[in-house]
């Protein structure tokens, strides 16, 4: 068969990259290839429109198999990740009942938030749960972590499950500095050493948390989350090896809880690159076994890009996010329920979140193939490129004293806040699309009544230090949501009338664009089939009670139609021209100041209209 294949392909002359590029440039009719087709990512590197075998010919990342150092292709010989659900309940008994119920529905990893780290509480929480087959994870106050660890070890030993138990205690003393700008009061290394000693008899219990999901949810770019996560993990390695613990012991106790956003291929590459770099970082601490470099990763779908309006689109986002993580070979996944932005998840949203993972396993069989993206010219190139950018950030943090020093000075928080602000601006300009929020909104939807909780507080009761840098909490959609909620709360809902006239194709296209544009503020849209004269259009708009009249036509026709319509309207409603015509300066000279087009900052324009139109 191989000989036949060789003969078959020998019949076709090889085509070089230069030949392909020449063909593309010919089709572009002189437009520059790099400007038209090369995309520069927020991570700082360029993506080409095509990749070939020669692009990865020199990569060493393609040499290893799954389970082999440096683990770019995965730490296991299978891809059967754990399906995790966070158990939200009022008391330990209620939490236990809920946990037992979901275990019967396919979940095999549980997350509990514990405020009373006593043996009695844990016995109630874990009653009827097989500790030998179910992964158990706990979140608690950092100062309670040791008490929780001691109580958990006691319960586990009673169940004779200390050798089989898999799970984690989320000891994260960095949380206060990140969220509140408050340095942790206590010796972190001493507390961590005590934790390791307390769980020494339970080898499968990880107690040193790297919660880079906090950075992802705050709006960090992918390379930032990864670079800071590596620095965070290295901080644990340095603190505890200097305190006398072996590199193997420390590395075995670290768990990375990472976010996963909707940038599908970039996120897939992130996990592959993170494993590769982490293995090499751990190797510098001279562990006895290369196995110490295996990265334990739990993936959590993003909250930053979740929306209140058109909330079921959150299901589409989290589905692709979970798919990225699954294909990348993470150890476990939590799918964030779609209704988290506005309420405590209910039984329905939690069931759907579970089923999203089961869909990937039982319907798509993603658990049956290890590293299916391995060897892809595109993914392999992305893996190396994002590794380089994250490594630069990692080295920068190390040169400044390490991750703990960087968060205590606020450098990490400031950098993430800058990225978040940039992403909010990109959402405002539609460079970053949130379907249903800044593009193609459901204009008839009202969301005010469904909001049951306010965002912002983390629930720990800590106060934020004045003047200190902290991680931002606003989701990407929050500005547009505030806009729409203000429209809902006003006594009048503005009406926007599409005055379509002239060139059929252009007026329809611009009416559609303008409907989408003003719909993002929750305004009522009145469309029509077109008018013979601007006078008829303006009269119809006023009869309909329009607050805004949008003239939709072609650039050539605006020179005459816009001044006529503006003069006839005579200030009885706001007047807008859809587009950015060449005659815009002449129209502005005539008193027309409002234009909507693709270069607009949609959010700022709509905020201005809200200020003009809404009655409180």
KEROMAR-773813 format. One line per 3 residues: number of its first residue (from 1); for each residue y, z negated, x negated of C-alpha. Coordinates in pm, 1 decimal. Last residue first. Layout:
BEGIN
NUM = Y Z X | ...
//
This chain:
BEGIN
616 = 5821.1 -3507.0 3600.8 | 5935.9 -3156.6 3674.1 | 5794.1 -2898.6 3437.8
613 = 5969.2 -2571.5 3365.7 | 6188.2 -2587.3 3058.2 | 5999.1 -2845.9 2855.2
610 = 5671.6 -2683.4 2956.1 | 5806.4 -2346.1 2844.1 | 5889.2 -2487.1 2500.3
607 = 5545.0 -2644.6 2473.4 | 5400.6 -2304.5 2562.3 | 5583.2 -2131.3 2277.9
604 = 5489.8 -2405.6 2032.5 | 5122.2 -2388.4 2125.4 | 5098.3 -2010.8 2110.9
601 = 5250.3 -1985.1 1764.3 | 5321.9 -1619.7 1813.5 | 5189.1 -1340.7 1592.6
598 = 4962.9 -1200.2 1865.6 | 5246.4 -1142.5 2110.1 | 5473.3 -1320.3 2358.8
595 = 5845.2 -1243.0 2362.9 | 6126.2 -1461.6 2498.9 | 6487.7 -1404.6 2393.2
592 = 6627.9 -1134.1 2620.9 | 7009.3 -1163.6 2615.1 | 7105.8 -797.2 2563.4
589 = 7130.7 -856.3 2188.1 | 6774.4 -986.6 2206.1 | 6671.6 -656.1 2363.8
586 = 6835.6 -462.4 2081.7 | 6657.1 -680.2 1827.4 | 6322.8 -627.0 2003.2
583 = 6352.7 -246.3 2001.7 | 6053.2 -209.3 1770.6 | 5844.8 -385.1 2034.4
580 = 5682.1 -727.2 1984.8 | 5466.0 -762.9 2294.8 | 5479.6 -899.6 2648.2
577 = 5847.6 -938.7 2735.1 | 5938.9 -1264.9 2906.2 | 6198.1 -1354.9 3170.3
574 = 6236.9 -1706.6 3308.3 | 6326.8 -1705.5 3675.6 | 6639.2 -1653.4 3892.2
571 = 6834.5 -1575.7 3574.5 | 6969.9 -1243.2 3694.9 | 6633.6 -1085.3 3773.8
568 = 6813.0 -750.8 3809.4 | 6963.9 -777.1 3461.3 | 6634.0 -875.6 3299.5
565 = 6445.2 -599.3 3482.2 | 6691.6 -330.0 3377.9 | 6719.0 -457.6 3019.9
562 = 6335.4 -458.7 2990.6 | 6271.9 -119.1 3150.9 | 6495.7 90.2 2923.1
559 = 6391.2 -3.8 2569.4 | 6065.4 -147.2 2702.5 | 5931.6 200.8 2782.4
556 = 5851.0 293.8 2422.2 | 5683.2 -40.3 2354.2 | 5451.4 -1.0 2652.6
553 = 5449.2 -213.3 2969.4 | 5403.6 -572.1 3082.5 | 5718.6 -759.8 3183.6
550 = 5635.3 -1126.9 3228.8 | 5823.4 -1307.2 3505.4 | 5818.8 -1686.5 3484.8
547 = 5888.8 -1938.5 3760.8 | 5740.8 -1713.6 4027.5 | 5785.1 -1809.1 4392.9
544 = 5573.7 -1521.3 4522.9 | 5878.0 -1364.3 4691.7 | 6055.4 -1391.5 4355.3
541 = 5779.6 -1199.6 4180.6 | 5764.8 -933.6 4453.8 | 6141.8 -879.7 4427.3
538 = 6113.2 -854.5 4047.0 | 5839.4 -590.8 4072.8 | 6020.6 -387.9 4334.9
535 = 6334.0 -389.9 4121.5 | 6135.3 -297.5 3810.9 | 6032.4 25.6 3977.8
532 = 5700.6 192.8 4068.4 | 5503.6 -130.8 4047.4 | 5161.7 -231.1 3914.8
529 = 4819.1 -349.9 4027.4 | 4897.5 -719.5 4042.7 | 4857.3 -1048.7 3858.1
526 = 4980.6 -1394.7 3959.0 | 4883.3 -1664.3 3709.6 | 4910.7 -2035.4 3787.6
523 = 4989.5 -2225.9 3467.3 | 4729.5 -2433.5 3287.3 | 4904.7 -2419.1 2951.2
520 = 4632.9 -2199.6 2797.7 | 4667.6 -1975.9 3104.7 | 5002.7 -1864.0 2967.1
517 = 4839.7 -1673.9 2680.4 | 4525.8 -1552.5 2860.7 | 4732.8 -1409.6 3142.8
514 = 4970.6 -1264.6 2884.2 | 4688.8 -1084.3 2701.4 | 4545.2 -949.6 3026.6
511 = 4888.6 -831.9 3140.4 | 4938.5 -672.8 2800.3 | 4616.3 -475.6 2818.4
508 = 4680.4 -366.0 3175.7 | 5037.5 -259.8 3100.6 | 4932.4 -72.1 2789.4
505 = 4654.9 128.5 2954.4 | 4859.8 220.2 3261.3 | 5183.1 322.2 3090.2
502 = 5463.8 220.5 3327.8 | 5479.7 -107.9 3515.7 | 5313.3 -445.7 3532.5
499 = 5530.6 -742.0 3631.8 | 5280.3 -1018.9 3569.6 | 5402.1 -1329.8 3751.0
496 = 5365.7 -1678.4 3600.1 | 5373.2 -1970.9 3841.6 | 5454.2 -2317.6 3712.5
493 = 5260.8 -2611.8 3861.0 | 5509.7 -2851.0 4014.7 | 5491.0 -3229.2 4044.0
490 = 5383.0 -3255.5 3681.8 | 5061.7 -3437.2 3589.3 | 4852.5 -3119.9 3577.0
487 = 5102.7 -2942.3 3352.9 | 5112.5 -3246.0 3123.3 | 4731.4 -3237.1 3113.0
484 = 4751.7 -2874.3 3007.0 | 4985.9 -2942.8 2715.8 | 4799.7 -3256.0 2605.8
481 = 4481.7 -3046.5 2603.5 | 4648.7 -2782.4 2388.0 | 4743.8 -3048.3 2133.1
478 = 4402.8 -3218.6 2142.7 | 4195.1 -2905.3 2087.5 | 4139.9 -2954.6 1712.7
475 = 4040.0 -3316.5 1766.9 | 4288.0 -3590.4 1677.2 | 4146.7 -3878.6 1471.4
472 = 4325.2 -3840.6 1139.5 | 4178.1 -4021.0 837.7 | 4410.6 -4286.2 703.0
469 = 4699.5 -4301.0 456.1 | 4869.2 -4640.0 439.0 | 5224.5 -4705.2 558.2
466 = 5127.6 -4990.5 784.7 | 4765.8 -5100.2 751.2 | 4562.1 -4998.2 1055.1
463 = 4431.5 -5282.8 1264.4 | 4060.5 -5349.5 1295.2 | 3896.8 -5402.2 1636.9
460 = 3585.8 -5204.4 1544.2 | 3609.9 -4967.2 1842.3 | 3707.2 -4656.3 1648.6
457 = 4037.2 -4623.0 1830.0 | 4181.3 -4274.2 1877.8 | 4047.7 -4147.9 2206.0
454 = 4106.7 -4275.2 2555.9 | 3822.8 -4307.5 2801.9 | 3731.6 -4195.7 3152.3
451 = 3875.8 -3844.5 3161.6 | 3725.6 -3666.7 3463.0 | 4035.3 -3692.2 3682.2
448 = 4265.5 -3519.5 3435.4 | 4043.7 -3215.1 3387.9 | 4166.5 -2952.2 3633.4
445 = 4012.7 -2605.0 3597.8 | 4170.1 -2304.3 3770.9 | 4284.2 -2133.0 3451.4
442 = 3945.4 -2143.5 3281.0 | 4084.7 -2064.5 2938.0 | 4014.4 -1736.3 2757.1
439 = 4148.1 -1837.5 2414.3 | 4332.9 -2152.6 2306.0 | 4114.0 -2388.6 2508.2
436 = 3821.3 -2209.2 2672.9 | 3692.9 -2076.4 2342.6 | 3841.8 -2266.4 2051.8
433 = 3953.2 -2000.1 1806.4 | 4090.1 -2064.0 1458.1 | 4359.6 -1810.9 1374.9
430 = 4473.0 -1870.2 1731.1 | 4824.6 -1965.5 1620.3 | 4800.3 -2319.8 1759.7
427 = 4440.5 -2337.0 1636.9 | 4557.3 -2238.1 1287.7 | 4827.6 -2503.9 1306.3
424 = 4567.5 -2764.1 1402.8 | 4354.9 -2641.6 1112.1 | 4641.9 -2686.9 867.7
421 = 4707.5 -3036.7 1001.0 | 4339.9 -3123.3 958.4 | 4340.4 -2990.0 603.6
418 = 4647.7 -3196.5 517.8 | 4489.4 -3504.9 677.4 | 4174.1 -3446.8 471.7
415 = 4375.0 -3441.6 149.8 | 4576.1 -3746.8 249.6 | 4265.0 -3946.1 341.8
412 = 4094.8 -3860.7 14.8 | 4398.9 -3954.0 -195.0 | 4458.3 -4279.7 -6.3
409 = 4477.9 -4494.1 -320.0 | 4183.1 -4702.4 -197.0 | 4003.5 -4382.4 -95.1
406 = 4028.9 -4227.6 -440.7 | 3939.5 -4549.5 -622.6 | 3620.0 -4578.0 -419.5
403 = 3537.5 -4211.7 -479.7 | 3560.7 -4214.4 -857.2 | 3820.9 -4296.1 -1119.1
400 = 4060.7 -4001.2 -1110.5 | 3836.3 -3782.8 -1329.4 | 3548.4 -3844.2 -1087.3
397 = 3754.6 -3723.8 -792.1 | 3852.8 -3404.9 -974.9 | 3492.9 -3347.5 -1082.0
394 = 3375.7 -3369.4 -719.4 | 3651.9 -3133.3 -606.1 | 3551.0 -2871.8 -862.4
391 = 3186.2 -2922.1 -765.4 | 3267.7 -2857.5 -399.6 | 3426.2 -2524.5 -494.8
388 = 3133.7 -2419.4 -717.0 | 2870.7 -2527.3 -463.0 | 3054.0 -2327.6 -195.1
385 = 3019.1 -2012.2 -404.3 | 2656.0 -2072.6 -502.0 | 2538.6 -2130.1 -147.3
382 = 2754.3 -1847.6 -11.6 | 2592.8 -1603.7 -256.6 | 2245.1 -1721.9 -153.9
379 = 2342.9 -1689.9 210.6 | 2472.0 -1333.1 173.6 | 2195.6 -1193.3 -46.9
376 = 1933.6 -1360.7 172.0 | 1666.1 -1487.5 -64.3 | 1624.0 -1816.8 116.7
373 = 1756.8 -1801.6 472.3 | 1413.6 -1886.6 618.4 | 1421.3 -2217.0 426.9
370 = 1088.0 -2353.1 550.8 | 941.3 -2190.3 861.0 | 761.5 -2365.8 1149.0
367 = 1039.3 -2604.2 1249.1 | 1252.8 -2311.3 1364.1 | 993.8 -2237.8 1630.7
364 = 1250.9 -2074.8 1863.5 | 1116.1 -2209.7 2193.0 | 951.9 -2537.4 2093.2
361 = 1164.3 -2628.5 1794.0 | 1510.8 -2486.7 1855.7 | 1478.9 -2552.7 2228.4
358 = 1363.4 -2906.6 2153.6 | 1688.9 -2956.9 1963.9 | 1900.9 -2845.6 2258.3
355 = 1675.0 -3047.4 2485.5 | 1790.4 -3371.8 2332.5 | 2157.2 -3285.8 2387.6
352 = 2079.1 -3174.4 2745.7 | 1913.2 -3508.0 2816.3 | 2209.2 -3697.1 2671.2
349 = 2450.3 -3495.1 2885.2 | 2249.4 -3565.2 3200.6 | 2188.9 -3934.6 3137.3
346 = 2559.4 -4001.2 3081.8 | 2767.6 -3981.9 2765.0 | 3057.8 -4228.3 2759.6
343 = 3360.3 -4030.8 2868.5 | 3631.6 -3781.3 2769.3 | 3557.4 -3638.8 2426.1
340 = 3183.8 -3733.1 2442.1 | 3104.6 -3494.6 2730.6 | 2909.5 -3234.7 2527.7
337 = 2659.9 -3482.1 2384.7 | 2659.1 -3495.9 2000.6 | 2335.2 -3340.8 1873.6
334 = 2184.1 -3579.8 1620.8 | 1967.2 -3415.2 1357.2 | 1706.4 -3530.7 1106.9
331 = 1573.2 -3438.7 762.5 | 1788.5 -3132.7 696.8 | 1619.3 -2799.8 619.5
328 = 1907.9 -2552.0 621.6 | 1759.7 -2367.9 920.3 | 1775.5 -2691.1 1119.0
325 = 2132.8 -2769.4 1013.8 | 2259.6 -2423.4 1105.6 | 2068.5 -2436.2 1436.0
322 = 2220.9 -2772.9 1520.4 | 2564.8 -2622.0 1468.0 | 2477.5 -2314.3 1675.8
319 = 2370.6 -2539.2 1962.2 | 2663.9 -2777.6 1915.6 | 2914.0 -2498.1 1970.7
316 = 2736.6 -2349.7 2270.8 | 2702.9 -2690.8 2433.0 | 3070.2 -2765.0 2368.2
313 = 3138.5 -2460.3 2587.7 | 3031.3 -2693.6 2868.5 | 3359.3 -2878.0 2818.5
310 = 3573.6 -2603.6 2969.4 | 3865.5 -2841.1 2919.5 | 3781.6 -3161.0 2731.9
307 = 3704.0 -2989.1 2402.5 | 3480.3 -3044.8 2101.7 | 3590.3 -2892.2 1770.9
304 = 3642.1 -3219.6 1583.0 | 3334.7 -3383.7 1735.9 | 3091.8 -3197.9 1513.0
301 = 2714.0 -3198.8 1524.4 | 2549.6 -3475.4 1323.7 | 2316.1 -3395.9 1033.1
298 = 2100.9 -3658.7 857.8 | 2031.9 -3582.5 493.6 | 1804.4 -3754.8 241.3
295 = 1867.4 -3585.7 -94.8 | 1574.3 -3558.1 -333.1 | 1702.8 -3640.7 -681.0
292 = 1469.9 -3937.0 -723.8 | 1178.4 -3691.7 -716.8 | 1286.7 -3589.1 -1068.3
289 = 1115.3 -3906.8 -1181.6 | 1208.3 -4183.8 -1426.4 | 1574.1 -4148.0 -1337.4
286 = 1820.8 -4051.8 -1611.7 | 2155.5 -4117.7 -1440.0 | 2248.9 -3753.5 -1511.7
283 = 1948.9 -3642.4 -1303.2 | 2111.0 -3797.5 -997.0 | 2400.3 -3554.0 -1027.9
280 = 2165.4 -3256.7 -1073.1 | 1968.1 -3344.1 -761.4 | 2294.6 -3394.4 -572.1
277 = 2415.5 -3048.7 -674.3 | 2108.9 -2868.0 -539.2 | 2087.1 -3073.8 -222.0
274 = 2454.6 -3013.8 -149.1 | 2421.8 -2639.3 -207.5 | 2144.6 -2602.5 51.3
271 = 2330.8 -2825.0 298.1 | 2652.3 -2628.6 253.8 | 2484.6 -2287.1 279.2
268 = 2379.1 -2355.4 638.9 | 2727.1 -2487.5 708.8 | 2885.7 -2170.2 570.8
265 = 2645.2 -1952.9 768.8 | 2736.2 -2105.0 1104.6 | 3098.2 -2213.0 1078.8
262 = 3053.0 -2418.1 1396.6 | 3071.7 -2756.4 1226.6 | 2804.0 -2985.0 1082.7
259 = 2878.1 -3343.3 987.8 | 2686.8 -3531.0 722.5 | 2510.3 -3866.0 720.8
256 = 2381.1 -3885.5 362.1 | 2131.3 -4165.0 305.6 | 2101.6 -4352.0 -21.8
253 = 1814.7 -4599.3 -79.0 | 1590.6 -4376.1 -293.7 | 1884.5 -4296.4 -521.4
250 = 1933.8 -4666.0 -599.7 | 1569.9 -4735.7 -682.3 | 1527.1 -4427.0 -900.3
247 = 1852.0 -4491.4 -1087.7 | 1735.0 -4840.2 -1175.3 | 1938.7 -5142.1 -1069.2
244 = 2128.1 -5343.2 -1328.7 | 2475.7 -5375.0 -1181.4 | 2584.9 -5066.8 -1378.1
241 = 2305.4 -4879.6 -1200.9 | 2442.8 -5016.0 -876.0 | 2806.7 -4917.8 -902.8
238 = 2738.5 -4582.3 -1068.4 | 2476.2 -4461.3 -822.5 | 2676.0 -4578.1 -523.1
235 = 2985.3 -4401.3 -653.5 | 2775.9 -4089.3 -715.0 | 2691.8 -4083.5 -343.3
232 = 3059.5 -4100.8 -252.1 | 3144.0 -3829.0 -506.4 | 2874.1 -3605.5 -357.7
229 = 3007.3 -3672.2 -7.8 | 3360.9 -3599.0 -126.4 | 3260.6 -3256.3 -254.0
226 = 3055.4 -3177.3 57.5 | 3320.7 -3282.6 306.6 | 3585.6 -3101.2 109.4
223 = 3381.4 -2780.1 75.7 | 3333.3 -2773.7 453.0 | 3699.2 -2825.4 537.9
220 = 3800.2 -3166.6 662.1 | 3907.0 -3201.1 1026.5 | 3863.5 -3573.2 1093.3
217 = 3515.9 -3515.7 1237.0 | 3408.2 -3360.2 906.4 | 3550.4 -3652.0 710.6
214 = 3372.7 -3910.9 922.0 | 3055.0 -3701.4 896.5 | 3081.6 -3783.2 525.5
211 = 2908.5 -4110.7 604.3 | 2738.6 -4177.5 271.2 | 2541.4 -4489.5 354.7
208 = 2345.3 -4718.0 123.8 | 2068.5 -4895.2 317.4 | 1771.1 -4661.1 328.1
205 = 1447.5 -4815.6 454.6 | 1132.4 -4628.7 350.2 | 1047.3 -4864.6 63.2
202 = 1022.8 -5177.3 280.6 | 927.6 -5458.9 39.8 | 1251.7 -5429.1 -156.9
199 = 1461.1 -5455.7 159.1 | 1637.2 -5783.6 72.3 | 1670.9 -5694.2 -296.6
196 = 1843.3 -5367.5 -211.8 | 2079.2 -5547.7 23.6 | 2163.1 -5813.4 -235.0
193 = 2245.1 -5537.2 -481.2 | 2470.2 -5372.9 -220.4 | 2657.0 -5697.6 -156.3
190 = 2710.8 -5754.0 -528.0 | 2828.7 -5394.8 -577.9 | 3071.8 -5412.7 -286.6
187 = 3238.7 -5731.1 -404.9 | 3442.6 -5842.0 -110.1 | 3746.6 -5754.0 94.4
184 = 3724.1 -5380.0 163.3 | 4057.0 -5207.7 108.6 | 4249.8 -5139.5 427.9
181 = 4385.1 -4791.3 498.3 | 4253.2 -4809.4 854.3 | 4001.4 -4529.1 893.7
178 = 3911.0 -4443.2 535.9 | 3977.4 -4784.5 386.5 | 3790.3 -4959.5 662.8
175 = 3491.5 -4722.0 646.8 | 3434.5 -4761.5 272.8 | 3216.4 -5071.8 324.0
172 = 2951.0 -4845.8 478.2 | 2610.4 -5008.8 507.2 | 2446.2 -4787.3 767.9
169 = 2102.1 -4945.7 784.1 | 1832.3 -4681.7 768.9 | 1489.1 -4575.9 884.6
166 = 1128.8 -4502.0 802.7 | 868.5 -4776.3 837.1 | 521.9 -4703.3 697.4
163 = 492.2 -4957.1 414.6 | 668.7 -5240.5 598.5 | 478.7 -5177.5 921.8
160 = 267.5 -5490.5 948.4 | 440.7 -5563.5 1282.6 | 539.7 -5911.0 1166.1
157 = 652.8 -5748.7 842.9 | 885.8 -5519.2 1035.6 | 1042.6 -5808.3 1223.8
154 = 1110.0 -6002.4 903.3 | 1241.1 -5692.9 725.8 | 1475.9 -5633.5 1019.6
151 = 1612.4 -5987.6 1007.4 | 1680.5 -5965.6 634.2 | 1843.8 -5623.8 669.8
148 = 2058.8 -5738.9 961.2 | 2179.4 -6043.2 769.2 | 2260.9 -5819.9 473.0
145 = 2442.4 -5561.7 688.3 | 2660.0 -5810.6 877.6 | 2951.8 -5782.4 634.3
142 = 2939.5 -5404.2 665.5 | 2976.3 -5423.1 1046.0 | 2675.2 -5254.0 1203.5
139 = 2495.4 -4922.3 1246.8 | 2117.5 -4920.0 1261.0 | 1852.8 -4649.4 1228.8
136 = 1484.6 -4663.0 1326.9 | 1250.5 -4369.1 1261.3 | 950.0 -4382.9 1495.1
133 = 587.7 -4362.4 1374.3 | 508.2 -4690.4 1201.2 | 766.8 -4890.0 1392.5
130 = 584.3 -4821.0 1719.2 | 836.8 -4934.1 1979.9 | 720.5 -5178.2 2249.6
127 = 992.0 -5432.3 2172.2 | 1236.4 -5294.5 1916.5 | 1564.5 -5405.7 2070.6
124 = 1431.0 -5742.9 2188.0 | 1275.3 -5819.5 1851.2 | 1596.6 -5702.8 1685.6
121 = 1812.1 -5937.8 1891.7 | 1581.5 -6234.6 1830.2 | 1570.0 -6167.0 1456.5
118 = 1948.4 -6178.9 1446.2 | 2203.1 -5913.8 1351.2 | 2431.9 -5963.0 1653.3
115 = 2673.0 -5665.8 1665.4 | 2411.7 -5391.1 1641.9 | 2466.4 -5019.2 1709.5
112 = 2126.6 -4853.3 1745.4 | 2009.8 -4503.5 1646.6 | 1660.1 -4381.0 1728.2
109 = 1438.8 -4112.9 1573.1 | 1128.6 -3960.0 1732.1 | 1274.1 -3823.5 2058.0
106 = 1025.6 -3625.1 2267.5 | 1075.7 -3755.8 2618.7 | 856.7 -4065.8 2596.1
103 = 1071.8 -4187.6 2310.6 | 1364.4 -4144.8 2549.9 | 1225.9 -4411.1 2786.1
100 = 1139.4 -4661.6 2513.3 | 1492.0 -4633.7 2378.7 | 1649.3 -4680.7 2722.3
97 = 1446.7 -4993.3 2789.9 | 1529.8 -5126.7 2443.7 | 1901.0 -5063.9 2489.2
94 = 1896.4 -5246.0 2822.6 | 1725.1 -5544.7 2660.7 | 1964.8 -5540.2 2365.3
91 = 2278.0 -5541.3 2587.4 | 2542.9 -5301.1 2718.2 | 2377.7 -4974.6 2614.8
88 = 2428.9 -4665.8 2399.7 | 2118.6 -4552.3 2211.9 | 2198.3 -4276.5 1962.7
85 = 1936.1 -4005.3 1979.8 | 1755.3 -3849.9 1684.5 | 1520.5 -3552.9 1668.4
82 = 1342.5 -3563.3 1332.2 | 1304.2 -3246.3 1123.9 | 979.7 -3051.3 1094.3
79 = 1071.9 -2802.9 822.4 | 768.4 -2822.6 597.9 | 701.7 -2832.5 221.3
76 = 976.5 -3088.1 180.4 | 1293.2 -3139.2 -24.9 | 1451.9 -2810.8 73.4
73 = 1531.6 -2469.6 -72.6 | 1812.9 -2600.0 -293.8 | 1570.6 -2874.3 -397.7
70 = 1667.8 -2885.0 -767.2 | 1373.0 -2933.6 -816.8 | 1080.9 -2811.7 -606.2
67 = 1007.7 -2902.6 -244.9 | 1074.6 -2551.9 -119.6 | 1020.5 -2305.9 -407.3
64 = 1249.0 -2264.3 -706.5 | 1371.1 -1938.2 -865.4 | 1636.1 -1832.8 -613.4
61 = 1893.7 -2085.2 -730.3 | 1882.6 -1940.4 -1081.7 | 2120.4 -1666.3 -971.6
58 = 2152.5 -1368.1 -1208.6 | 2027.8 -1100.3 -968.9 | 2214.7 -1249.4 -672.0
55 = 2482.4 -982.7 -630.8 | 2252.3 -709.9 -767.0 | 2033.0 -743.4 -460.4
52 = 2319.6 -628.8 -238.7 | 2598.9 -787.3 -36.4 | 2836.2 -634.5 215.5
49 = 3172.9 -714.8 376.5 | 3265.0 -939.3 80.9 | 3360.5 -1301.4 118.3
46 = 3635.8 -1436.2 -105.8 | 3663.6 -1792.2 -229.8 | 3887.0 -2092.6 -163.6
43 = 3704.0 -2308.7 87.2 | 3943.6 -2189.8 356.5 | 3769.1 -1856.8 324.1
40 = 3920.4 -1531.5 199.7 | 3784.7 -1233.5 391.4 | 3745.8 -894.2 224.8
37 = 3751.1 -602.0 467.8 | 4104.9 -476.9 516.3 | 4291.4 -617.2 218.5
34 = 4009.4 -568.6 -30.8 | 3934.2 -211.8 80.9 | 4295.2 -93.6 73.2
31 = 4373.3 152.8 356.0 | 4343.4 510.9 237.1 | 4161.3 658.2 533.9
28 = 3941.9 352.4 595.1 | 3644.9 589.6 628.8 | 3711.1 720.6 278.2
25 = 3736.2 364.1 152.1 | 3397.7 288.8 306.2 | 3236.3 589.1 139.3
22 = 3383.2 496.5 -198.4 | 3258.3 139.7 -154.0 | 2905.9 260.0 -84.5
19 = 2909.5 484.3 -389.0 | 3043.9 202.9 -607.4 | 2770.7 -26.4 -478.7
16 = 2517.0 227.8 -601.1 | 2290.9 444.2 -386.5 | 1946.2 516.8 -526.8
13 = 1805.2 864.2 -450.8 | 1549.0 872.3 -171.4 | 1201.1 1016.8 -226.8
10 = 1122.8 732.6 -464.5 | 1133.5 503.3 -164.8 | 822.1 658.7 -16.5
7 = 643.0 681.1 -349.4 | 705.0 311.9 -415.2 | 588.7 220.7 -68.9
4 = 274.0 427.9 -106.9 | 199.0 256.2 -438.1 | 242.8 -87.7 -280.1
1 = 0.0 0.0 0.0
//
